Amino acid sequence: MFLRKNEKPLVYIILINWNGLEDTLECLESLRKIAYPKFRVIVVDNGSKDNQADIIKEKFPEVKLIRNNRNMGYVIANNQGIELALKRSADYILLLNNDIVVERNFLNILINYAERNKDFGILSPKILYYDSNKIWSVGGKILPGGITILTGKGKDHNCYTTEVIETDFVSGCAMLIKRSVIETIGFLDPIYFAYFEDADFCLRAKNFGYKIVVIPKSVIYHKKSSSSGKRGSFRRLSPLQYYLLTRNQILFIKKFSRWKIASIIVTIAFRLAYLLVYNKLDIESLKSLIRGAIDGITSKGAIFRNGTK
């Protein structure tokens, strides 16, 4: 990347909207107020109802809108945005959930660090819960069995303030990617549809020598799982979430873990225990979990329409 002195790199920010108009509009409004001078926004609408794509374009005519006639999933929709951003000469690409609200200087802080430290591949801000000062994530760890856990979750925001954190992966809800990373390792793996694509992408980047870091001075706010209809609930999962989380974790384990069989058994046991405690063994959720385990083990993909299999 060759930039003239004092020239700011071009950042493309990609949002996915799927029947989340209120969140998307609030996110776009917060992006309008950021201090960074050279960015563009792509919104990929995944077949939302009630003319949501039209409303977004009317209220934010400056965004580039990609319209899908059905729910293509988080991964494919982001890949559509990434492809367009690369064609339009993006230096950095920021994947951002639509249920995010950003602080004014969050992107300046990320880009300033990125331009001073050329050995990184992927950056993330510190992510706080939308309605509290608690941390949702400052990156995450990938355990030897292929199990992923978020770092700092539930801690006070003052636990991580200034020191840069090198981590195994960062959440796809806020992932700033250097252009060369995508040119080297490719796009997000579409087999995931949603969930675990971020850990997969980061691990592939690390395998090529790129560093993954969190910059705590950069802060954003996450409404946690509002696209799944569970905002305000930190425990109960929907049947769709049980399916995708179980299936995709097994796919991730098969792809990267040395202890595949043991890790898959642990994954299924954990999901079943979680279901029993927090969903009271809901039958639909149980069926989705079992279907997810079978599809993960057999490496089957899933075709979704309007968010259901």
Buried (B, 14 or more C-beta within 10 A) or exposed (E): EEEEEEEBBBBBBBBBBBBBBEBBBBBBEBBEEBEBEEBBBBBBBBBBEEEBBEBBBEEBEEBBBBEBEEBBBBBBBBBBBBEBBBEEEBBBBBBBBBBBBBBEBBBBBBBBBBBEEEEBBBBBBBBBBBEEEBBBBBBBEBEEBBBBEBBBBEBEBEEBEEEBBEBBBBBBBBBBBBBBBBEBBEBBBBBBBBBBBBBBBBBBBBEEEBBBBBBBBBBBBBBBBBBBEBBEEEEBBBBBBBBBBBBBBBBBBBBBBEEBEEBBEBBBEEBBEBBEEBBEEBEEBBEBBBBBBEBBBEEEEBEBEEBEB
